[in-house]
Structure formats: C-alpha cells, structure tokens
Amino acid sequence: MKTLTKLTYPIIENCLSKNNKIEAKLIINWSKIAPEYNNIIFPKKVMFFNNKTNQGKLVLDVTRGFGPVIQMQIPYLLNKINDFLGYKAINEIKIKQMV
C-alpha cells in the first residue's frame, strides 16, 4: 500500500516545477525545512539570474508583525534551506509581509 504523499508528490512537483524544480522542492517540503516558522512564513517564489542555479533569490511571505523576527533569522534560514537542497542554491532572501 502506498501512502497518498508518495502518489501525489510527483504530480505536484511536475506542476510546480514549471518555473524551476528548486521552487517546487521548497514549497512542498517547507514544513520539514523550517518547522519552527511553518505558521508564519511561506516561500512564494525563487528567482535565478543569468540562468545560474547557485545565485538564487527566495521571496518569503511573512505574517504581519513577524518581519523583524524573520529578518534576524535570515542567516539561519539560508543555512537550513541550502542544507536541505544539498548545495548553496539560495544566497539572498527577500521578505514580503502578507496583508
């Protein structure tokens, strides 16, 4: 018997990876990457410049009022994200407060 996650993960990853596979991995696995901030942060998109896969910019949606707290945690989050991906894919994080 397969779990529902194992059946739907390839479908979801394929749909989300129209932009890039790193963005899909971050969105799907965000609760594993940063479980302590799962309720107040959500990855919105990943942008790569000059078609390089190691100089990415991650845009995070942050719940209103938690911006300064998350700003202080950016080095920690960068470390967690890059450890999860296996290489230094993201080198900058931009915070957008959700309305």
N, C-alpha and C positions, 0 to 999 in steps of 0.2 A: 504494500500500500504506500503510495507516495503522498507526501504532505502537499497541501494546497500551495505553499510557498514554492516548492520545487517545480510545480506545474506552471505557475503563473510568472515566476521570475524571468524566464527567457522572453516571454511575450512582452512584459512590461519593459524590460531592458531594451528590447528591439524598438519599441515605440518611443521611449525616452531618448534613445541614442541617435535620433535624427541629427541633433546638434553635435554631440560627442559622447563617447562611452564613459568618460570620467564624470560628466554631469549626471548621467544615469546611475552610476555606482554610488555617488554621493547622496543623491535623492533617495534611492532605495534603502541604503544602509545607514542613514543619518542617525537612527536611534542606537546603532552599535558604535558609531564613531564618537559621538558626544552625548551619552545618555543623560548626563547631569544637566545639559542645556536643551534637551529634547522638546520641552514645553515652551521655550521662549525663543528659540532660533530655528529657522528652516532655510536650507540652501535654495536659492532662487535660480541662479544660472552660473555657468563657468564660461569665461571668455579667454581665448588664447590669441595672442597677437603674433603676426608673421608666421602663422602655421607651425609654431613651436609648441610641443606638448610638455614643456618644462617651465614655462613662464606664464602660468595661468592666474587669472583674477577671479576670485569667488565672490559673488554677491549674496549676502545673507539677509533675510528678512528677520528683524528682531522686534519682539513685542515692545510696545511703547513703554518707556521708563527704564528699560534694561540696557539701553545703548551704552552708557558709561561703563557698566559692569562688563559687557561683552568687549568693549574697546580695550579694556585692561587684559582680557583673556585671549587676544588675537595671537600672540606667540604660542600659547598653549594649544589653541585650536589648529594653527598651522602645523604644528608638530603632530597632533593626533591625525589630521587629515592625510598628511604626507606619509605617516607611518602606515595608515590603512591602505593607501594606494601602492606603497612599496617603493616610491621614488618621489623626488621633490617636484611634484607637478604644479602645485599652487604656491605662489610666492607673495601674494597680496590678497587681502580680504577687505571688501567694502561693505559697510553696514548701512542698511536701509530700514528705517523704522516703519512698521506696519501701521496703517491708520485704522 
